[in-house]
Amino acid sequence: LDTMRRGGLWAPSNCEQGVCGTCMVKRVRGNVALRQNHVLSEQDLAAGLTLACQGVPCDSICEIELEG
């Protein structure tokens, strides 16, 4: 979320604590570690969903897309 904002991109967000899911995005390429996650299920994670507010890229290239 911070990286998107620094790059001038708009992204939906609300709590910024991994609780609400407003910032949910789809991981397309690369791996993302979540600092906090109180909303995504194991199924969500397996489907490639992650939270922009809590996501930390684990690879040098990481691509996500906004849902909706």
Backbone as a ProteinNet text record, in pm:
[ID]
protein_1_A
[PRIMARY]
LDTMRRGGLWAPSNCEQGVCGTCMVKRVRGNVALRQNHVLSEQDLAAGLTLACQGVPCDSICEIELEG
[TERTIARY]
83.6	0	87.9	188.3	279.3	351.2	395.9	466.8	375.2	251.7	156.6	134.4	117.4	95.5	217	336.3	457.7	469.6	418.8	422.1	308.7	226.5	117.5	-6.8	-15.4	-131.3	-233.2	-358.8	-465.1	-495.9	-516.2	-557.1	-655.5	-761	-857.2	-793.2	-828.4	-780	-872.6	-863.3	-945.4	-867.9	-859.4	-799.3	-646.4	-587.4	-442	-375.7	-451.8	-400.1	-426.2	-468.9	-495.2	-622.4	-717.9	-840.7	-962.3	-973	-1097.5	-1102.3	-989.9	-988.6	-1016.2	-1032.8	-1059.9	-947.6	-825.3	-708.4	-670.2	-761.3	-732.3	-693.5	-586.1	-537.9	-504.3	-490.7	-454.9	-307	-234.6	-93.2	-86.3	-19.3	-6.4	129.9	232.8	368.9	450	535.3	617.1	544.3	616	559.2	548.5	446.9	419.9	402.2	470.7	451.9	361.2	271.2	181.3	229.8	245.1	282.8	168.3	46.2	-75.5	-181.1	-265.2	-376.5	-486.2	-593	-706.6	-830.7	-815.4	-933.6	-926	-809.6	-798.8	-787.1	-863.4	-858.4	-743.5	-715.5	-615.1	-655.3	-784.9	-835.2	-806	-829.3	-800.6	-652.5	-568.3	-423.7	-380.7	-436.8	-404.7	-449.9	-555.6	-606	-525.3	-425.2	-339.7	-382	-481.8	-522.8	-426.5	-407.2	-321.1	-370.9	-314.3	-354.5	-244.8	-279.3	-179.9	-123.2	-203	-156.2	-54.1	-56.2	31.2	131.3	120.6	204.6	345.2	441.6	581.9	634.4	682.4	733.6	851.1	850.8	959.1	1052.2	1012.9	1091.6	1125.2	1227.7	1268.5	1162.5	1081.9	970.3	842.7	749.3	621.7	512.8	415	307.6	173.9	91.9	-40.9	-143.4	-269.2	-375.5	-487.1	-549.9	-661.5	-781.2	-850.9	-972.7	-1086	-1182.9	-1303.7	-1280.8
-118.3	0	124.3	124.9	240.2	258.3	148.1	155.2	206.2	159.9	208.1	357.9	401.1	544.2	627.4	578.7	651.3	660.1	560	559.2	637.7	701.9	783.4	705	579.9	497.5	503	500.4	495.4	349.6	318.9	184.7	197.6	118.3	124.3	78.4	144.1	103.1	159.8	105.7	153.9	144.7	27.1	13.8	15	-34.8	-45.5	-129.7	-225	-313.1	-460.6	-491.2	-630	-687.1	-600.1	-645.3	-638.3	-536	-513.3	-578.4	-596.4	-655.7	-558.6	-431.5	-331.9	-325.2	-348.3	-336.3	-467.6	-564.5	-694.4	-681.9	-748.8	-750.7	-894.6	-918.2	-1051.3	-1051.8	-1145.9	-1163.4	-1234.5	-1171.3	-1227.3	-1292.9	-1229.3	-1281.2	-1243.9	-1333.9	-1309.8	-1354	-1354.1	-1393.5	-1273.2	-1276.9	-1168.6	-1229.5	-1173.8	-1214.6	-1111.4	-1157.8	-1067	-1047.5	-921.8	-891.9	-924.6	-892.4	-920.3	-969.3	-1059.7	-1106.9	-1157.1	-1079.8	-1119	-1141.7	-1142.7	-1148.3	-1255	-1286	-1381.4	-1524.2	-1613.7	-1755.2	-1823.9	-1947.2	-2025.5	-2042.1	-2054.9	-2064.1	-1936.5	-1821.5	-1692.9	-1682.5	-1717.8	-1711.1	-1805.2	-1925.8	-2022.1	-1973.1	-1891.6	-1835.1	-1713.1	-1674.4	-1562.7	-1428.5	-1426	-1299.4	-1260.1	-1131.6	-1079.2	-940.2	-882.1	-750.1	-648.9	-545.5	-444.3	-371.9	-353.2	-276.5	-352.4	-484.6	-566.1	-648.5	-644.3	-725.6	-670.9	-760.3	-727	-817.7	-759	-842.6	-928.1	-1054.6	-1146.8	-1170.2	-1124.1	-1142.9	-1007	-1004.7	-877.1	-824.5	-913	-871.8	-925.2	-835.9	-872.8	-795.7	-866	-802.2	-836	-734.5	-753.4	-682.5	-718.5	-644.5	-619.4	-505.1	-469.3	-554.3	-603.2	-679.8	-584.6	-635	-557	-465.4
0	0	0	84.6	89	-44.1	-102.8	-230.7	-340.6	-341.9	-441.9	-425.9	-304.9	-279.7	-320	-286.3	-325.7	-477.2	-546.8	-692.6	-755.5	-672.5	-724.4	-761.5	-717.6	-748.2	-635.1	-672	-572.2	-542.7	-418.5	-378.5	-263.3	-264.1	-154.5	-24.2	83.1	215.5	320.8	438.8	548.5	678.8	737.9	870.8	868.1	760.5	744.1	853.5	909.3	1013.8	984.4	861.9	824.7	881	914.8	979	886.8	802.9	729.4	591.1	524.1	391.1	277	307.3	203.3	100.6	142.1	54.2	-12.5	-15.4	-72.3	-220.4	-257.7	-394.9	-433.7	-562	-612.7	-647.9	-592.6	-625.4	-759.1	-855.8	-990.3	-1007.8	-954	-968.3	-845.6	-801.1	-683	-556.9	-447.9	-318.9	-227	-141.9	-47.9	90.7	189.4	328.8	395.6	478.5	550	693.2	733.1	872	965.9	925.6	1003.2	906.1	949	866.8	958.5	967.2	1049.9	965.2	832.6	746.5	636.9	584.6	474.7	526.9	465.4	502.3	427.6	464.7	394	246.9	220.6	83.2	5.9	68.3	5.4	-30.2	64.8	43.3	-69.4	-72.3	-177.1	-314.2	-317	-442.9	-486.7	-407	-445	-388.7	-301.8	-243	-131.7	-116.4	-11.2	26.8	129.4	176.7	146.2	72.1	33.9	156.2	258.9	374.9	458.8	451.1	534.9	454.7	323.3	237.3	223.2	233.9	214.5	102.6	-8.3	-117.8	-71	-111.5	-77.5	-195.9	-312.1	-433.7	-493.6	-578.6	-639	-735	-791.3	-876.5	-814.1	-791.8	-732.8	-806.3	-856.8	-933.1	-867.5	-848.9	-792.2	-880.1	-863.4	-932	-832.9	-847.3	-761.1	-797.3	-699.8	-723	-754.6	-830.6	-858.6	-966.9
[MASK]
++++++++++++++++++++++++++++++++++++++++++++++++++++++++++++++++++++

